[in-house]
Amino acid sequence: MQQTLIMRQPLLPFDSDEYRECSGPLPSVLTTCEFRASKPCLHLICGACIELLVPLLPSPMPVPPLLLAGASGQCMEVPAEPGCRYFSIRFAPGIFYWNVPCAPKELFGRILPFPDPEDYAPLLPSNLARFEGLERRTAYFCENVLPCLKKYPTPLPVAHMITRILEAEGSLPIARLAEELSYSERHVNRLFLRCLGFGPKLFCKQVRFQSTLEKLTKMPDRKIAPLLAQTGYSDQAHFQREFKEFTGLTPKQYLRRLYG
């Protein structure tokens, strides 16, 4: 599946210092980021991606556990150690690596500790902490950690649906998706739920929000009204309501906190 949308976690910079983010070098790794936690919890918005958070403290110092945060339909609070540096890997929608019998749907709305990293030496925080710079750490992860992990097989029909929804930036009626696959809408919904733990309508909503957020943050004047013609929102009130549902902030409040 080719991914083009970054699918950000827009609240992470507000819960941390020295936040940096870069695009992943592989289709399965959407983005990576690193930051120093400034609060005892990190806020992850409703999203379609599974995230792996690795604390970066060299051994023999005690470190918080590695955590897996599943996709979710609401904002989740992830426990963090203030002052600790973290390296986060955001997998593309429908992509999941883990060496235990667990499907993405079983992670939906949950935060779980990663299995003992001693079994996967390249994933040890002390190994990842050896590398300076987000790009070098990302390259090390993709070249040395991913080969140690088992990739969950995403069924081809679900992979196709994910790709089409991303291409349409979330503005794709489920009826059209069902027609393309010669499925009923009920079967489309069942396939999504069985694989990912949430339905295609929620995924469309997440993608539409992320697409609009990316456009908004890239616009020089950051005006909201011109975006409505390019998105699936019926009007400005609809967009503002959904933005606050995702982030707890209005678009203007978010931009003010982001850019000052």
C-alpha positions in Angstrom: 0.0 0.0 0.0 1.4 3.3 -1.0 0.8 6.0 1.6 1.0 9.7 0.9 -0.8 11.3 3.9 1.4 11.8 7.0 -1.4 11.2 9.6 0.0 13.4 12.3 -0.4 13.4 16.1 -1.0 17.1 16.4 -1.1 17.2 20.2 2.3 15.6 20.8 4.3 18.8 20.3 2.2 20.3 23.2 3.1 17.5 25.5 6.8 17.6 24.8 10.0 19.6 24.2 12.4 19.4 21.3 9.8 17.7 19.0 11.1 16.6 15.6 9.3 14.5 12.9 10.4 13.0 9.6 8.8 10.9 6.9 9.6 7.1 7.1 11.8 5.7 4.3 9.6 2.7 3.9 5.9 2.4 2.9 5.1 0.6 6.1 6.7 3.3 8.3 4.6 6.4 7.9 6.6 8.8 10.1 9.0 8.7 13.0 9.5 11.4 15.6 11.6 12.1 18.7 10.9 14.3 21.7 11.5 14.9 25.4 8.3 14.3 27.4 7.3 17.4 29.4 4.1 15.9 31.0 3.3 12.6 32.7 1.0 11.6 29.8 1.0 12.0 26.0 -2.2 12.7 24.2 -2.8 10.7 21.0 -5.8 11.8 19.0 -8.3 9.5 17.3 -6.3 7.8 14.6 -5.9 4.9 12.3 -2.2 4.2 12.9 -0.5 1.9 15.4 2.4 3.6 17.2 5.5 2.2 19.0 7.0 4.4 21.6 10.6 3.6 22.7 12.2 5.5 25.6 15.7 6.6 24.9 17.8 6.2 28.1 21.1 4.4 27.9 21.4 1.3 30.2 21.9 0.6 33.0 19.5 3.4 33.9 16.0 2.2 34.5 13.7 3.1 31.7 9.9 3.2 31.2 8.5 0.2 29.2 8.2 0.3 25.4 4.6 0.9 24.5 2.3 0.0 21.7 -0.6 2.4 21.1 -3.4 1.0 18.9 -5.6 2.8 16.5 -8.5 4.4 18.3 -11.8 6.2 17.9 -11.1 8.7 20.6 -8.2 10.6 22.2 -6.0 8.3 24.3 -3.6 9.2 27.2 -0.3 7.4 27.0 1.8 7.3 30.3 5.2 9.0 29.9 8.2 9.8 32.1 8.7 13.6 32.1 12.3 14.4 31.0 12.7 11.1 29.2 13.5 11.2 25.5 11.2 9.1 23.2 11.5 7.7 19.7 8.1 7.0 18.2 7.4 4.9 15.1 4.0 5.5 13.4 3.1 2.6 11.1 1.0 3.2 8.0 -2.8 2.4 8.3 -3.3 -1.3 8.1 0.4 -2.1 8.9 1.4 -3.8 12.1 4.5 -5.5 13.3 4.7 -7.5 16.5 6.1 -10.9 17.5 3.1 -12.2 19.5 -0.3 -13.6 18.2 -2.1 -10.3 18.2 -4.1 -8.7 15.3 -4.5 -4.9 14.8 -8.2 -5.1 15.8 -7.1 -6.4 19.2 -5.1 -3.3 19.8 -7.9 -0.9 18.9 -8.3 1.7 21.7 -5.6 0.0 23.8 -2.1 0.8 25.1 0.0 -2.3 25.7 3.6 -2.9 26.7 5.8 -4.4 24.0 7.1 -7.9 24.7 10.4 -8.1 26.5 12.8 -6.2 24.2 15.6 -8.4 25.4 14.3 -10.9 22.9 14.8 -8.3 20.1 18.2 -6.8 20.8 18.1 -4.2 18.1 15.0 -2.7 19.7 16.7 -2.2 23.1 16.5 1.5 24.1 20.2 1.5 24.8 20.9 0.4 21.2 18.6 3.0 19.7 20.0 5.7 22.0 23.4 5.2 20.5 22.4 7.0 17.4 22.4 10.8 17.2 19.8 12.4 15.0 16.3 11.3 14.1 17.2 10.3 10.5 20.1 8.0 11.6 17.9 6.4 14.3 15.1 5.9 11.8 17.5 4.3 9.3 18.8 2.0 12.1 15.2 1.0 13.0 14.2 0.2 9.4 17.4 -1.7 8.7 17.9 -3.6 11.9 14.7 -3.7 13.9 11.9 -4.4 11.3 13.6 -7.5 10.0 13.3 -9.0 13.6 9.6 -8.3 13.8 6.7 -10.2 12.2 4.4 -8.3 9.9 0.7 -8.9 10.2 -0.8 -9.8 6.8 -3.5 -7.2 5.7 -6.1 -8.9 3.5 -5.9 -7.6 -0.1 -9.5 -6.2 -0.2 -8.8 -4.2 3.0 -5.5 -3.0 1.6 -7.4 -1.8 -1.5 -10.0 0.0 0.6 -7.3 1.8 2.6 -5.5 2.9 -0.5 -8.7 4.2 -2.2 -9.8 6.1 0.9 -6.3 7.7 1.2 -6.3 8.6 -2.5 -9.7 10.3 -2.0 -8.5 12.1 1.1 -11.4 10.6 3.0 -14.1 11.9 0.7 -15.2 8.5 -0.7 -18.7 7.1 -0.1 -18.7 3.6 1.3 -21.3 2.7 -1.4 -18.8 3.5 -4.1 -16.2 1.5 -2.4 -18.5 -1.5 -2.1 -19.4 -1.2 -5.8 -15.8 -1.2 -6.8 -15.2 -4.5 -5.0 -18.6 -6.0 -5.9 -19.4 -6.2 -2.2 -22.3 -5.1 -0.1 -21.7 -2.1 2.2 -22.3 -4.5 5.1 -19.6 -6.8 3.9 -17.2 -3.9 3.4 -17.8 -2.8 7.0 -17.4 -6.3 8.3 -14.1 -6.8 6.5 -12.7 -3.5 8.0 -13.9 -4.4 11.5 -12.5 -7.9 11.3 -9.1 -6.7 10.3 -8.6 -3.3 12.0 -11.2 -3.1 14.8 -13.0 -0.1 13.3 -15.2 0.7 10.3 -14.4 2.4 7.0 -16.6 5.4 7.9 -14.4 6.2 10.9 -11.3 5.8 8.7 -12.7 8.2 6.2 -13.4 10.7 8.9 -9.8 10.4 10.2 -8.3 10.7 6.8 -10.4 13.8 5.9 -9.3 15.5 9.1 -5.6 14.7 8.6 -5.8 15.8 5.0 -7.4 19.1 6.0 -4.9 19.5 8.9 -1.9 19.1 6.6 -3.3 21.7 4.1 -4.1 24.1 6.9 -0.6 24.0 8.4 1.0 24.5 5.0 -1.0 27.5 4.0 0.9 30.8 4.5 -2.1 32.7 5.7 -3.7 29.6 7.4 -7.2 30.8 6.7 -9.9 28.2 7.2 -12.6 29.2 4.8 -10.7 28.5 1.5 -10.1 24.9 2.7 -13.7 24.0 2.8 -14.0 23.9 -1.0 -11.2 21.3 -1.1 -12.5 19.0 1.6 -15.5 17.0 2.4 -16.8 19.3 5.2 -20.3 20.7 4.5 -19.5 24.1 6.1 -17.1 25.8 8.5 -19.2 24.9 11.6 -18.9 21.2 10.6 -15.1 21.5 10.3 -14.7 23.4 13.5 -16.9 20.9 15.4 -14.9 17.9 14.1 -11.6 19.6 14.7 -12.5 20.2 18.3 -13.7 16.6 18.5 -10.3 15.3 17.4 -8.0 17.7 19.3 -10.1 19.4 22.1 -9.2 22.7 20.4 -10.7 25.0 17.8 -8.6 25.4 14.6 -7.6 28.9 15.7 -6.6 27.7 19.2 -4.5 25.0 17.7 -2.7 27.2 15.3 -2.1 29.8 18.0 -0.5 27.2 20.2 1.5 25.7 17.3 2.9 28.9 15.9 2.5 31.4 18.8 
